[in-house]
Structures are given as C-alpha cells and as structure tokens.
Amino acid sequence: METKVVVCPGCGKRNRVAGEGEGRVPVCGFCKTPLLKPGLTELNGSVFEGFLLGDPKPLVVDFYAPWCAPCRAMAPVMEALAAGHPELRVVKVNIDQEMGLAERFGVASVPTILFFRGGNVEGRQTGALSQQALERLLQEWGKK
C-alpha cells in the first residue's frame, strides 16, 4: 500500500498516511482532525506554512471574503477544482480572519487565486473565473 505524507488542516503537523481504505478517512495522529477529506479545505495562518512547505502537491489558494459576491460565485468553481484534481491541494483563506497572510502575498482584491509549487508563487489571478478559465490557467501554470 502506498504511503504518503499529508499536512493536517487542523494543526499543521505532517502525518504519514497509508492510502485511503474502504470508506475510511484517516485522522491526524496529533489532533485527530480528519485528513484527506474531499473538497475545499479552509486554512488559518497557523497551519498555512505547513501546507505551503510540507505538502509535496502543488497548492492552489483561494483568498476570499465571505461578504464578497464574486468570491461566493467562485466557491462552487473552487469546490469542483478540489474534487476534480486530486494531484493538487486546493485550500481557501478568509482574508478578514487572516489579514497577515493576505498582506504577505500582496492580496489587495478578492477573490485572488495563488498557485504555489515548492513554496513559491508560480501564478496569480485576481477576479472571478469560470471553471474552464481556471482549468486553462492551471494548465499554463503547471507548464512553467
């Protein structure tokens, strides 16, 4: 069985996971948060660094605000991206709660999508996109 390293969205610790068995969702060995759960994961600043540097998968981050209409329109697009691309780690960050992260990455407008590989920003898009437009951007960013 294949073993992989997964960063916990709850505490930011790295966990070795021996695959995803029959309907079984592994949990963090430190805080017991479910790992590898499908869909979009919301991160806070305390675990962001772990995902940025500790996860081998490319990271797609949706910086959003709950009051932002274009952000709400992007939510199902990001959910579909997370569900359809297991080779990526797709997360969201609420800029109202994580102003430091928004400032650190120069996020002045929402929604802003950042694509990271190896801890480095490889792509940036501000504004709402359709699923098809986001897929095209990811293909471009993935080729760099």
Disulfide bonds with the S-S distance in Angstrom:
none
